[in-house]
Amino acid sequence: MDAHKSKHWLYKLFVVAISLVLINYQLSGFVYAGTGAELLGKMEDLPSYSGTSDGIDEFGEIREVESWEMVQKKGNQFVLNDQPFYVNGFNTYWLMVFAADNSTRGKVSELFKEASSAGLTVCRTWGFNDGQWRALQKSPSVYDEDVFKALDFVVSEARKYKIRLILSLVNNWDAYGGKPQYVKWGKAAGLNLTSDDEFFSHPTLRSYYRAHVKAMLNRVNTLTNVTYKDDPTIFAWELMNEPRCTSDPSGNVLQAWIEEIAVYVKSIDPKHLVEIGLEGFYGPSTPNKVQFNPNTYAQQVGTDFIRNHQVLGVDFASVHIYADSWISQSISDVHLQFTKSWTEAHIEDAEKYLGMPVVFSEFGVSTKDPGYNSTFRDTLITTVYNVILNSTSKGGAGGGSLLWQLFPQGTDYMDDGYAIVLSQSPSTSKIISLHSQRLAIFNSRCDWKCRWGCRKKHALETLHHDDL
């Protein structure tokens, strides 16, 4: 073995040893409860996150062990190549629109590069833009091919940087069209519609949406020649961003829509994961749980967290966390207390009642909130990360989280107050990278074929290397 290989081998061995120590440390139940700033010092001597999945074969050679496979779920955990896959991710909803313009397309690549360097592995973005500026779907089943090619670019760039995508298929709100646009299309076709909520119940509007689902899943990427429904770059399909049906507080209308659409998606694409896109509000089926809702209105919007997620075809649960929207705009410790209890309650539900992973697919705090400061944001992010790590260390259902939202430099005009620019937020960036490092350790359990023979045990137990 030459000197270069020997040095590289020893470094890899060191990483393995450190990883094993940290896994034992985490599995002992440790969850750091301090502030974001205090948390940073605890692992500052760790090797930098590399974003690779190299291993060591029995001859001491470096090998690539990760192939680009579809993420699946097994029980209440995500799995990739039969190993745990815990998510540290982010939202950037406007990627397709930016990719449709040559003057802004480079921002898509820039974002993925920065996210990848921080160890982020999943991005949630819009797979829709209905009837508005730079629309993907100009009218029912009529698409702008240039915009669809822009989405092709987003998917191909995500693959290049080893980031998987959750593609949301429609909006509850009017931004980028959403269900109000479907109702406008219906009215233009002569339908007598009186509420945007008829998106969920009117057979014609449902047929419009089903046609969009079919077009998306069967799309052949013009850059990779891979059909979307066969592409491992897509982590999951999301039925709708934040569905609500306030006209039916019983939840029956939305429940029937979920039951129909989830099975329909699976009938076209049985390979990919499916999630609903819910905010996580408890409804009529669980009156003992409504105490966890942020306000009384939340139980009247037609959603029902546990009931909705028990539908055939739904693979994992989604939850959003916006204390500054739901409780009060002025930030306070009450926001942190709510965030912790809200997160813990939904992980418990996913374990006890659903038997599936839960992803906290939007969370953040706005710089526009009265009393905002970056330390509070760091503490809020750390609070979510710590609850997830506590679940992870026990093999629980805390599947991961997605920050709302990550932006590259020069996109401030799109900022809704929640944007995080990693290069301009060093303390937040360190917390995100640290969380990626810790999850990467759990994701690489038993990922080494070392010469001493690794015995793969139950996911809740530590690794054992006989002579290491």
C-alpha positions in Angstrom: 0.0 0.0 0.0 1.5 3.3 -1.0 1.9 6.2 1.4 -1.0 8.2 0.0 -3.4 5.2 0.3 -2.1 4.4 3.8 -2.8 8.0 4.9 -6.2 8.0 3.4 -7.0 4.6 4.9 -5.9 5.8 8.4 -8.1 8.9 8.1 -11.1 6.8 7.1 -10.4 4.5 10.1 -10.3 7.5 12.3 -13.7 8.7 11.0 -15.2 5.3 11.6 -13.9 5.2 15.2 -15.1 8.7 15.9 -18.5 7.8 14.4 -18.9 4.8 16.6 -18.1 6.8 19.7 -20.7 9.4 18.7 -23.3 6.8 17.9 -22.9 5.3 21.3 -23.0 8.8 22.8 -26.2 9.7 21.0 -27.9 6.3 21.6 -27.3 6.8 25.3 -30.1 9.3 25.2 -28.1 12.4 25.0 -29.9 15.4 23.6 -28.4 18.8 24.1 -30.9 21.3 25.4 -28.9 24.5 25.3 -29.1 27.4 22.9 -27.9 27.2 19.4 -24.7 29.1 20.2 -23.8 26.7 23.1 -24.6 23.7 21.0 -21.9 24.6 18.4 -19.0 24.0 20.7 -19.9 20.5 21.5 -18.7 18.9 18.2 -16.4 21.5 16.8 -13.5 19.1 16.6 -15.4 16.7 14.3 -14.1 16.2 10.8 -15.9 18.4 8.4 -19.1 17.1 6.7 -18.0 15.7 3.3 -21.4 14.8 1.8 -20.0 11.4 0.6 -20.8 7.8 1.5 -17.4 6.3 1.0 -16.6 3.1 2.9 -13.6 0.9 3.4 -13.5 -2.5 1.8 -11.7 -5.5 3.3 -8.5 -4.5 1.6 -8.5 -1.0 2.9 -9.5 0.5 -0.4 -12.0 3.4 -0.5 -15.3 2.4 -2.1 -18.5 4.2 -3.0 -21.3 2.5 -1.2 -24.2 4.7 -2.0 -26.0 4.2 -5.3 -28.8 6.6 -6.4 -31.7 4.5 -5.3 -35.3 5.3 -4.4 -35.9 6.2 -0.8 -38.5 3.9 0.8 -40.0 3.5 4.2 -39.9 0.5 6.6 -42.3 0.9 9.5 -41.7 4.3 11.0 -38.4 5.0 9.4 -37.2 6.0 5.9 -34.7 3.6 4.4 -32.2 3.9 1.6 -30.4 0.7 0.5 -31.9 -0.9 3.6 -30.3 1.6 5.9 -31.9 4.4 7.9 -32.4 7.7 6.0 -33.0 10.7 8.3 -33.7 13.9 6.6 -32.1 17.3 7.1 -33.6 19.5 4.4 -35.1 22.8 3.3 -37.7 24.5 1.2 -37.2 26.8 -1.8 -40.5 27.0 -3.6 -39.6 29.1 -6.6 -36.9 26.9 -8.2 -38.9 26.1 -11.4 -39.8 29.7 -12.0 -36.1 30.8 -11.6 -35.0 27.9 -13.9 -37.4 29.1 -16.6 -35.3 32.3 -17.0 -31.7 32.2 -18.2 -30.9 35.2 -16.1 -31.9 33.5 -12.9 -31.3 29.8 -13.7 -27.8 29.9 -12.2 -29.4 30.6 -8.7 -30.9 27.1 -8.8 -27.4 25.5 -9.1 -26.0 28.0 -6.6 -28.6 27.0 -4.0 -28.1 23.3 -4.5 -24.4 23.7 -4.2 -24.6 25.6 -0.9 -27.2 23.3 0.5 -25.2 20.2 -0.4 -22.1 21.7 1.3 -24.1 22.0 4.5 -25.1 18.4 4.3 -28.7 19.0 3.4 -30.2 16.1 1.5 -33.9 16.9 0.6 -35.5 20.0 -0.9 -39.2 20.7 -1.1 -40.4 22.8 -4.0 -43.4 23.5 -6.1 -44.3 21.2 -8.9 -47.1 23.5 -10.0 -47.7 27.0 -11.3 -51.3 27.3 -12.4 -52.6 29.9 -14.8 -50.4 32.8 -13.6 -47.2 34.5 -14.5 -44.7 32.0 -16.1 -47.3 29.3 -15.6 -46.5 25.6 -15.9 -50.2 24.7 -16.5 -51.7 27.5 -18.6 -55.1 25.9 -18.6 -56.3 22.4 -17.6 -53.9 19.9 -19.2 -52.3 22.6 -21.3 -48.6 23.1 -20.4 -45.8 25.5 -21.3 -43.1 23.2 -22.5 -40.4 25.7 -21.7 -41.5 25.9 -18.0 -41.7 22.1 -17.9 -38.1 22.0 -19.2 -37.2 24.3 -16.4 -38.5 21.8 -13.9 -36.5 19.1 -15.8 -33.5 21.3 -15.1 -34.3 21.6 -11.4 -34.6 17.8 -11.1 -31.4 17.1 -13.0 -29.4 19.7 -10.9 -30.8 18.3 -7.7 -29.4 14.9 -8.7 -26.0 16.5 -9.6 -25.7 17.7 -6.0 -27.2 14.6 -4.4 -30.3 16.3 -3.2 -33.7 14.7 -3.4 -36.9 16.6 -4.1 -40.4 16.6 -2.6 -42.6 18.0 -5.3 -45.8 19.5 -4.2 -48.6 19.2 -6.9 -51.0 22.1 -6.1 -51.4 24.9 -3.6 -54.3 25.4 -1.2 -53.7 29.1 -1.5 -53.8 31.4 -4.5 -50.1 31.9 -4.8 -49.0 30.2 -8.0 -52.6 29.5 -8.9 -53.7 26.8 -6.4 -57.2 25.6 -5.8 -58.6 29.1 -6.5 -57.2 28.9 -10.1 -58.9 25.5 -10.6 -62.2 27.0 -9.5 -61.7 29.9 -12.0 -61.1 27.4 -14.8 -64.2 25.6 -13.8 -66.3 28.8 -13.8 -64.8 29.6 -17.3 -66.1 26.2 -18.4 -69.6 27.1 -17.3 -69.6 25.3 -13.9 -71.8 26.8 -11.1 -69.2 27.1 -8.3 -69.6 29.1 -5.2 -66.6 28.1 -3.1 -62.9 27.4 -3.6 -63.4 24.3 -1.5 -65.4 22.8 -4.4 -61.9 21.9 -5.7 -62.1 18.9 -3.4 -65.7 17.8 -4.2 -66.7 18.8 -7.8 -65.9 15.9 -10.2 -64.8 18.2 -13.0 -62.3 20.0 -10.8 -61.1 16.7 -9.4 -60.6 15.5 -13.0 -58.5 18.6 -13.8 -56.2 17.9 -10.8 -56.0 14.2 -11.6 -54.9 15.1 -15.1 -52.1 17.3 -13.7 -51.0 14.5 -11.5 -50.8 12.1 -14.4 -48.9 14.6 -16.5 -46.3 15.2 -13.8 -45.7 11.5 -12.9 -45.4 10.5 -16.5 -43.2 13.4 -17.5 -40.0 12.3 -19.3 -37.1 14.6 -18.3 -35.7 16.1 -21.4 -32.3 16.4 -19.9 -31.9 12.9 -18.3 -34.5 10.9 -20.3 -35.8 9.5 -17.0 -39.5 9.5 -16.4 -40.4 11.3 -13.2 -42.2 8.3 -11.7 -39.0 6.3 -12.1 -36.5 8.9 -10.9 -34.9 8.4 -7.5 -34.1 12.1 -7.3 -37.8 12.6 -6.4 -38.1 11.8 -2.7 -41.9 12.0 -2.5 -45.0 13.5 -4.1 -47.0 15.9 -2.0 -50.7 16.1 -2.8 -51.2 19.7 -1.8 -49.4 22.4 0.1 -51.4 23.0 3.3 -54.8 21.6 2.3 -57.8 23.1 4.2 -61.5 22.7 3.7 -63.0 25.3 6.0 -66.5 24.8 4.5 -66.6 21.4 6.1 -65.2 21.4 9.7 -66.2 17.7 10.0 -63.3 16.8 7.7 -65.3 14.4 5.6 -64.9 16.3 2.3 -61.1 16.6 2.6 -60.8 13.0 3.8 -62.7 11.7 0.8 -60.4 13.7 -1.5 -57.2 12.3 0.1 -58.6 8.8 -0.1 -59.2 9.2 -3.8 -56.0 11.0 -4.8 -53.5 9.0 -2.7 -54.6 5.8 -4.3 -54.7 7.5 -7.7 -51.0 8.6 -7.4 -50.0 5.1 -6.3 -51.9 3.6 -9.2 -49.6 5.5 -11.6 -46.4 5.5 -9.5 -46.2 2.8 -6.8 -42.5 3.4 -6.3 -42.4 6.8 -4.8 -43.4 7.9 -1.3 -46.6 10.0 -1.0 -47.5 12.5 1.6 -50.5 14.9 2.0 -48.9 18.2 2.8 -50.9 18.9 6.0 -50.0 21.4 8.7 -50.7 18.9 11.5 -53.9 20.3 13.1 -55.9 17.9 15.2 -59.6 17.5 14.2 -62.9 16.0 15.3 -61.7 12.4 15.3 -59.2 13.1 18.2 -60.9 15.5 20.7 -58.3 14.5 23.3 -55.6 15.9 21.0 -57.0 19.3 20.2 -55.3 20.7 23.3 -52.1 20.6 21.3 -53.4 22.9 18.6 -52.1 26.4 18.6 -55.6 27.9 18.7 -59.3 26.9 18.6 -59.6 27.8 14.9 -57.1 25.1 13.9 -59.6 22.3 14.7 -62.3 23.9 12.4 -60.3 24.0 9.1 -61.4 20.6 7.9 -58.2 18.8 8.5 -57.7 15.9 10.9 -54.0 14.9 11.4 -54.4 11.3 12.6 -57.5 10.4 10.5 -56.0 11.9 7.3 -52.8 10.0 7.6 -54.4 6.6 8.1 -55.5 6.7 4.5 -54.3 3.9 2.1 -51.4 5.2 -0.1 -50.1 7.8 2.4 -46.5 6.8 3.4 -45.5 9.5 5.9 -46.9 12.4 7.8 -46.2 16.1 7.4 -46.4 18.8 10.0 -45.7 22.6 9.8 -44.6 24.8 12.7 -45.4 28.5 12.7 -45.8 29.7 16.2 -45.4 33.3 15.0 -48.4 32.9 12.6 -50.6 30.7 14.8 -50.0 32.1 18.4 -48.7 35.6 18.2 -46.4 37.5 15.9 -44.3 38.9 18.7 -41.7 36.2 19.5 -41.4 34.9 23.0 -40.4 31.8 24.9 -44.0 30.6 24.5 -43.1 30.0 20.8 -40.3 27.7 21.9 -42.5 25.8 24.4 -45.2 25.3 21.7 -42.7 24.2 19.1 -41.3 21.6 21.5 -44.7 20.2 22.5 -46.1 20.3 19.0 -43.1 18.4 17.6 -43.1 15.8 20.4 -46.9 15.2 20.1 -46.7 14.5 16.4 -43.8 12.1 16.8 -45.7 10.2 19.4 -48.8 10.1 17.1 -46.7 8.8 14.3 -45.4 6.0 16.5 -48.6 5.1 18.4 -51.3 5.5 15.8 -49.8 5.8 12.3 -46.7 3.5 12.2 -45.0 5.9 9.8 -42.3 8.5 9.8 -43.2 12.2 10.3 -41.4 15.1 8.6 -41.7 18.6 9.9 -41.7 19.9 6.4 -42.0 23.7 7.1 -40.7 25.5 10.2 -39.0 28.8 10.8 -39.4 32.3 12.2 -39.7 35.6 10.4 -37.2 38.4 10.6 -40.2 40.7 10.4 -41.6 39.6 13.7 -41.5 42.1 16.6 -38.7 41.1 18.9 -36.9 39.0 16.3 -33.2 38.4 16.6 -30.9 35.7 15.1 -30.2 34.1 18.5 -33.9 33.3 18.8 -34.0 31.8 15.3 -31.0 29.7 16.2 -32.7 28.5 19.4 -35.9 27.7 17.6 -34.1 25.7 14.9 -32.1 23.9 17.6 -35.3 23.1 19.5 -36.7 21.3 16.5 -33.5 19.5 15.7 -33.1 18.3 19.3 -36.5 16.8 19.4 -35.8 15.0 16.2 -32.5 13.8 17.4 -34.0 12.5 20.6 -36.4 10.4 18.4 -33.6 9.3 16.1 -31.5 8.1 18.9 -34.3 5.8 20.0 -35.2 4.6 16.5 -38.4 6.6 16.6 -40.6 8.2 14.0 -38.9 11.6 13.8 -38.0 11.3 10.1 -36.6 14.7 9.7 -37.3 18.4 9.0 -37.2 21.0 6.3 -36.4 24.6 7.0 -38.6 27.3 5.6 -36.6 28.5 3.7 -33.2 28.5 2.1 -32.1 31.2 -0.4 -28.9 31.9 -2.3 -27.4 35.4 -2.3 -29.1 38.0 -4.5 -32.7 36.8 -4.1 -33.8 39.1 -1.3 -36.7 40.4 -3.3 -38.3 37.0 -3.0 -37.9 36.9 0.8 -41.1 36.6 2.9 -39.1 37.2 6.1 -38.2 33.6 6.6 -35.3 33.3 4.1 -31.9 32.0 5.4 -28.8 32.8 3.3 -26.2 30.4 4.6 -23.2 32.6 3.7 -24.8 35.6 5.5 -25.9 33.6 8.6 -22.8 31.9 10.0 -24.3 30.8 13.4 -27.4 29.3 11.7 -25.3 27.7 9.0 -23.1 26.0 11.7 -26.2 24.6 13.5 -27.6 23.3 10.2 -24.2 21.7 9.3 -23.9 20.2 12.7 -27.3 18.6 12.5 -26.4 17.2 9.1 -23.3 15.6 10.6 -25.2 14.0 13.4 -27.8 12.6 11.1 -25.2 11.4 8.7 -23.8 9.2 11.4 -27.1 7.6 12.0 -27.7 7.2 8.2 -24.3 5.4 7.8 -24.9 2.7 10.4 -23.2 -0.5 9.4 -22.1 1.2 6.2 -18.6 -0.1 6.5 -17.4 -3.5 5.3 -14.3 -3.4 7.5 -11.9 -6.3 7.7 -13.0 -7.1 11.2 -16.5 -7.9 10.1 -19.4 -5.6 11.0 -22.3 -7.4 12.6 -25.5 -5.5 11.6 -27.9 -5.6 14.6 -31.3 -4.0 15.3 -31.6 -0.4 14.2 -31.9 0.7 17.9 -28.6 -0.8 18.9 -25.1 0.4 18.3 -22.6 -0.9 15.8 -20.2 -3.6 16.9 -16.8 -4.0 15.2 -15.1 -7.0 16.9 -11.6 -5.8 17.1 -11.9 -2.0 16.6 
